[in-house]
Amino acid sequence: MAPVPSSPIKVGHIDDVQELRKAKPKTIPERFVRDMNEGPTLAIALPSLSDIPIINFSRLVNGSKDDYQTESLQLARACKEWGFFQVINHGINLSLIESIEEVAKNFFMLPLEEKQKYPMAPGTVQGYGQAFVFSEDQNLDWCNMFALGIEPPYIRNPKLWPIKPTKFGETVDVYSREVRKLCQNLLKYIAMTLGLKADIFEEMFGVAVQAIRMNYCPPCSRHDLVLGLSPHSDGSALTVLQQGNGSSVGLQILKDNKWAPVQPISNALVINIGDTLEVLTNGKYKSVEHRAVTHKEKDRLSIVTFYAPSYEIELGPMPELVDENNPCNYRRHTHREYNKHCN
């Protein structure tokens, strides 16, 4: 989570998009309007969508030697060529997946005055509001967000943990523990695809930083003019995305300079490589730009977990992945320095 800025940031008036949706304005406020002709185009023909890798986690953990080798090769391809994959049979109980989705949705359905008890201060990324807004003329996403620091304990802000809906905090804690274990295990298998010892990332990361962010994009009558989430890459090592059941297809990843929609698989989690892992692997595994779009009639709920090294850990390409044929491509920095630079 980004540190609190040292000087006040003026962000101007920020409309709550759920309230805008209720008001049914004749025009979309200017700060939400994007020029959709800028940047990469949307891939119209998508024969490669079936190639977005799917990792059967149970085969990595409990499969035969052949199963392990097959999934390990698929995992390496996913990290190298896509930076994204969907993981099935991940070991997180379906009832917990449903519970976190329920409390997240119920939070966003609370009256505005209740949600505003947990405000996201300008320039910060915890609380309710819009993250990463740093100026009065910045474009805004058609999305309400609620974010919390999870680990280590000192990044938590107890004042921002809501008392409604009931069992919100308990559910977030249980879910976050399970996702943390998944991240730790995935990193072990990712390390082994690189020819590294399984525990190298866990040993390097110290007490890993973990945060959760819930995103809610209501329908938009002019979905062709807005974005649910602006194009970005993640500063984390790994990001875990749970897409709400029945939500619109919103996630798009940049592949071959085109935006490719990611079709959700039931009960799967979407994993993406973050900037930190790209640096550590000296660019062998890629952190890929992605965005979210909205829908004219359907809403979109997503729950995102960010997993990264301790703020004090110095990051740079691992020596094992640097040689004459693969020179060092990134400078060294602490996670805190990188986080401040990105935010």
N, C-alpha and C positions, 0 to 999 in steps of 0.2 A: 504494500500500500504506500502511496506517495506521502512524504512528510508534509506537515502543514507549512504553507508558504510563509516567508518571513515578512512580507509586506502585503497589505490588503489588495485584493484583485477585484476590479469592477467588471461585472459580467452582464449588467443591464437586466431588463425584465425577461424572465424565462417563463413562458406559458407551460402549464401542466397539460400534456397532450391528452390525457383522459378527459380533463375538463373541456378542452377544445372540442374533442369528439362529441361530448354531450351538447355543447353549444351550437354545433352544426354551422360554423361560419361559412359565408358565401365564398370567401377566398382563404387560402392558407397563409398564415402570417409569414412575412418575407424571410424571417430568419430560418425558417424550416425549408424554404424552397431551394432546390439544387439544380445545377445545370447538368442534366443527365447525359449530355453529349460529350462531356469532358471525360478523358481517361479511357480505360478499356471498355470494350463493348460486351454485351451479354451474349454468351454462346447460344446460338439458336438451335443448331443441330448438336446433340449431345451424345454421340455414340460412346464417348469415353467415360460417361458417368458410371457405367458398370465397372470401370477400372479403378474407381476410388476404393482404395484397399479396405477390406474388412478383416479384422484380426479376431480370431477365436481365442480368447484369453485362456480358456480352460485347456486348450491343446498345448499352450506354452507351459502351463503349470503341471498338468496331469496327463498329458498325451504321451503317446509312444515316441520313440526316438525319431521315427519318420515324421510324425505329427509335429514334433518340436522343430525339426529342421525346416519343414514346409512353412510353418507360421513364422519362424525366425527370418527366413528369406523374405516373406511377405512384409514383415515389420520393417526390415531394412529398406525395402523398396518404397514403402509408404513414407518413411522418414526422409529418404533421399530425393524421391521424385515428386512427392506430393506435399509433404509437411503436414498432412492430415490423414486420419484414418478413423473408421468407426470400429469400436470394440464391442463384441458380443460375448455373452457368458462371462461377464466381468466380475461376478461374485458378489455384487451388491444386491441385496434382497429387493425384489420387485415391490414389496409393500413399502419399503423405505423410499424408493424412487417415486412412488405415488404420493407418499406423505409429504415429501419436500415440495413436490409440485402443488399439492393442495394448499399448504400453508403459504407458499409464495403467491399463488393466485388469490387466496383470501386476503393477504396483506394488500395487494394492489386494488382489491375491491372495497377496501375500507374508505370511509369519507375522507376527503382531502385534508380536512383539519386534523384528523387523527394521524395521517401519514406525515404531515408537516411538523409533528412533534419530534421527528427524527431527521432534521434537515441536513443536507449535504452542504457544508460551508464552501464558498467559492474557492476554487483551486485545490480542493481536496477530493477524495474518492470514497469516503465512507458516509453513509446516511442515504436519505431519500432525495432524489432530484435528478440532475443531469451531470454526469462526470466529465472531466476534461474540458471544462469551459473556462477560458482564460481571458476573454475580452468581450466587449460590448457588441462588437460587430461580427462575432463568430457564428457560423452556421450551426444550427441545432439539429439534433436527431429527433425523429418522431418516436420517442421512447422514454418511458419513465424507468428509473433505475433505483435499486436499493442494494447497497453494498456494505459489507462488514469485514473487518479484520478478524481472522480466526486464530492463527498461530504466528509467532509465539505470543503468549498471553499479554505482553506489554503493548501490542498493537491494537488490542481490543479497546473499544470505547463503550463501556457499559450503558452510557446514556442513550446510545443509538440502538440498543437492542429492544425491540418493541414488546409490550406486554400483550398486545393483540396482533394476530389471532392467538388463541390458546395453544400452548405447546410449540410455539414458533421457535423459541430459543433452544428448547430440548431437541426438536427435530433437526435444526441446523447443526447442532453439535454432533449428534449421532451420524448424520449424513456426512459431515465433514471428516469425521474420523475414518469412515469407510473409504471416502474418496482419497484421503491422504495415504492410506494403505495401498490403494490401487496405483497411485502415482509412484510410490516407492517401488512397488513391484514392476511396474512398466519400465521404470528407469533401469532396473537391474537387467531386464531383457534387452533394452536398447543398448546398454553398455556392452553386453555380450555380442550384439551384432557388429560392434566396432572392434571386437577382439580385445576388449578391456575386461578387467575383473568385475564381477557382478556388483560389488558394493562400492565402486569407485565414486559414484555420484552421492550416495548417502554419506560417505565419509567426508567428501568435499563440501557438502552443502551446510554442515552444521545443523542448527535448529532451523529447519526450512520455514520460510514465510508462506503462509497460506491465507487466501482471502476468497470470499464468495460474493458474487454479484448476481442479482436477479433483474432481468430485463422484461419489461412489458410494453409491447407495441400494439396499441389499439388499431382497429381498422382506420383507413384514411381514404376519404372520398377522392383525393387526388394523389393516390399512391405513386403515380408516375412522376411526381414532383419532389418526393421526400425520400429520405433514407431512415431505416430503423437504427442502424449503426453505421457510422462513417467508415470508410476503408482504413484499415490499420493492421499492424502486426502486434503480437503480444510480447511484453518484456519478460514474461515468465520463462521457466524451463519447460513446463508442460501446462497446458490448459485443458480442462475437462468441461465439455458442454453437454448439458441435458436439455433436449428440446421438448417443449411441452406436448403432451399427447393431444393430437387433434389440432395443433397450431398450424398456421400457414407455413409453407416452405419459405424460410427467410434467409438462411445462411447461404452465402455465395463465396467461393474461394477463387483466387486469381490463378488460373492455369493456362499456360501458353498465351498469356496476355488477353485472356477472355474470362469473364465472370461465369463460373460454373455453379449452378445450384446443387446443394447437397441434400439429397432425398433422405429424410430420416428413416431409420430402421427401427421397428418397434423394440423398445427396451434396450436399445444400444446407446452407448455414449460416444460422442465425437471427441477425439483427442487431436490437439495440434501442437506441433513443436513451436516453442517460443524463442525469442531472440537470444536468451541466455544459452540455450542448448545449441543454437547455431554457432555462437561464439566458441563454446567449449569444444565443439566438434570441428572447429576451424572451417566451417562452411560446408562440411560434408552432409549434414542434415539441415534442412532449410526451414526457416520461419517464414510462413507465407502470408501475404496480405489477404484479408477477408473483410466482408461487410455483411450487413443484413438489410433486406428490403421489406416493405410492408405490403399489405393486401387491402383491397377495396372493402371486403366484407368480413374477413376473418382476422382475429387477433393473433398475436404471437407471444408466447411465454418461453423464456429460456433461463436456465440456471447455470452459471459459469463459475468454475473454481480455478484459481490461479495458484500454481505451486512453483516456488522459486527458492534459491539459496538464501541463507542468512544475509542480512544487509551488509555485514562486515566482511564477507568472503570476497577475496580478490578473484576476479574472473579473467580468463584469457584462454586461448587455445591450449588444449592439453598437450604436453610434450610428446606423448605417444602418437599424436596425429599430425605432427609437424616434422618434415624432413626436406631433403633437397628437391623432391618432386612436388611437395605440398608445403610451400613456405607459409609462415605465419601471416594470416590475413586480417587480424584484429588486434587492437591494442589492449593492454590489461587495464582493468578498472574494478572498483568494488561494485557490488550490486546496488548499494545506496547511491553511488555516483551515477550509475546508469539510470536508476529510477528517477533521480532528480532531473537528469538530462531529458528523459522521455516525457516527463510530466511537467 
